[in-house]
Amino acid sequence: MEDRLIRFSIRMLSIADLLVKTRAGNHIAGQLERCGTSSAFNNGEAQAAESPDDFIHKLKVVLKELKETRVCLKIIVLKPFLENPEKINQDIQECNELIAIFMKSIQTASKNKDLKNKK
């Protein structure tokens, strides 16, 4: 998962570099750089979590950042900030898949924590 998130982060940085150099384009590029790379960083923090609650919290941060990234990508397509915005549809799909994975991971971690607490 770490490598997949790193590749996704690199792709978000590449997209940010391609955006039009306008005030709005620069704003969206900066936002995409922050939220688009944050998921990889926060996943790394989750791997070093100090407790099950901390782990779940950090996974929720990853999920939040991925959802923010998806919004940025949709804005880029709808504005459009790229000459061929349809080229990032695969990136939106990857973001959707990552969101689904982390939603399920949060559910599983929460369920495991609850089971452990019942023992």
C-alpha positions as CSV (number, residue, x, y, z in Angstrom):
1,M,0.0,0.0,0.0
2,E,2.8,2.4,0.8
3,D,4.3,2.1,-2.7
4,R,0.9,2.6,-4.3
5,L,0.3,5.8,-2.2
6,I,3.8,7.0,-3.1
7,R,3.1,6.5,-6.8
8,F,-0.2,8.3,-6.4
9,S,1.5,11.2,-4.6
10,I,4.1,11.5,-7.4
11,R,1.3,11.5,-10.0
12,M,-0.5,14.3,-8.1
13,L,2.7,16.4,-8.1
14,S,3.1,15.8,-11.8
15,I,-0.5,16.9,-12.4
16,A,0.1,20.0,-10.3
17,D,3.1,20.9,-12.4
18,L,1.0,20.7,-15.6
19,L,-1.8,23.0,-14.4
20,V,-2.2,26.4,-16.1
21,K,-0.1,29.1,-14.5
22,T,-2.9,31.5,-13.5
23,R,-3.8,32.6,-10.0
24,A,-6.5,30.0,-9.8
25,G,-4.4,27.3,-11.4
26,N,-1.6,28.0,-8.9
27,H,-4.1,27.8,-6.0
28,I,-5.4,24.4,-7.1
29,A,-1.9,23.2,-7.8
30,G,-0.8,24.1,-4.3
31,Q,-3.8,22.4,-2.8
32,L,-3.3,19.3,-4.9
33,E,0.3,19.1,-3.9
34,R,-0.6,19.2,-0.2
35,C,-3.6,16.9,-0.1
36,G,-2.3,14.7,-2.9
37,T,0.9,13.8,-1.0
38,S,-0.5,13.9,2.5
39,S,-2.2,10.4,2.2
40,A,1.2,8.8,1.8
41,F,2.7,10.7,4.7
42,N,-0.2,10.0,7.0
43,N,-0.2,6.3,6.0
44,G,3.4,6.2,7.2
45,E,2.3,7.7,10.5
46,A,-0.4,5.1,10.8
47,Q,2.1,2.3,10.5
48,A,3.8,3.7,13.6
49,A,0.6,4.2,15.5
50,E,0.9,4.0,19.3
51,S,-2.5,2.4,19.8
52,P,-5.5,0.9,17.9
53,D,-7.3,4.3,18.4
54,D,-4.3,6.2,17.1
55,F,-4.1,3.8,14.1
56,I,-7.8,4.3,13.2
57,H,-7.5,8.1,13.6
58,K,-4.5,8.2,11.3
59,L,-6.3,6.0,8.7
60,K,-9.2,8.5,8.9
61,V,-6.8,11.3,8.1
62,V,-5.6,9.4,5.1
63,L,-9.2,9.0,4.0
64,K,-9.9,12.7,4.5
65,E,-6.9,13.7,2.4
66,L,-7.9,11.3,-0.4
67,K,-11.4,12.7,-0.5
68,E,-9.9,16.2,-0.7
69,T,-7.7,15.1,-3.5
70,R,-10.6,13.7,-5.4
71,V,-12.4,17.1,-5.1
72,C,-9.3,18.8,-6.5
73,L,-9.1,16.4,-9.4
74,K,-12.8,17.0,-10.2
75,I,-12.3,20.7,-10.1
76,I,-9.3,20.4,-12.5
77,V,-11.5,18.4,-14.9
78,L,-14.5,20.7,-14.7
79,K,-12.7,24.1,-14.9
80,P,-10.6,22.8,-16.9
81,F,-7.1,23.6,-15.7
82,L,-5.4,21.2,-18.2
83,E,-5.6,21.1,-22.0
84,N,-6.8,17.5,-21.9
85,P,-8.5,17.0,-18.6
86,E,-9.9,13.6,-19.5
87,K,-6.3,12.3,-19.1
88,I,-6.7,12.4,-15.4
89,N,-9.8,10.2,-15.3
90,Q,-7.5,7.3,-14.5
91,D,-6.2,9.3,-11.5
92,I,-9.7,9.9,-10.3
93,Q,-10.4,6.2,-10.6
94,E,-7.2,5.4,-8.6
95,C,-8.3,7.9,-6.0
96,N,-11.7,6.2,-5.7
97,E,-10.1,2.8,-5.3
98,L,-7.8,4.1,-2.6
99,I,-10.8,5.7,-0.8
100,A,-12.6,2.4,-0.9
101,I,-9.6,0.5,0.4
102,F,-9.1,2.9,3.4
103,M,-12.8,3.0,4.2
104,K,-12.7,-0.8,4.4
105,S,-9.5,-0.7,6.4
106,I,-11.1,1.7,8.9
107,Q,-14.1,-0.6,9.3
108,T,-11.9,-3.7,9.8
109,A,-9.6,-1.9,12.3
110,S,-12.6,-0.6,14.2
111,K,-14.2,-4.1,14.2
112,N,-10.9,-5.7,15.4
113,K,-10.6,-3.1,18.2
114,D,-14.1,-3.8,19.3
115,L,-13.6,-7.5,19.4
116,K,-10.4,-7.1,21.3
117,N,-12.1,-4.8,23.9
118,K,-14.9,-7.4,24.4
119,K,-12.4,-10.1,25.5
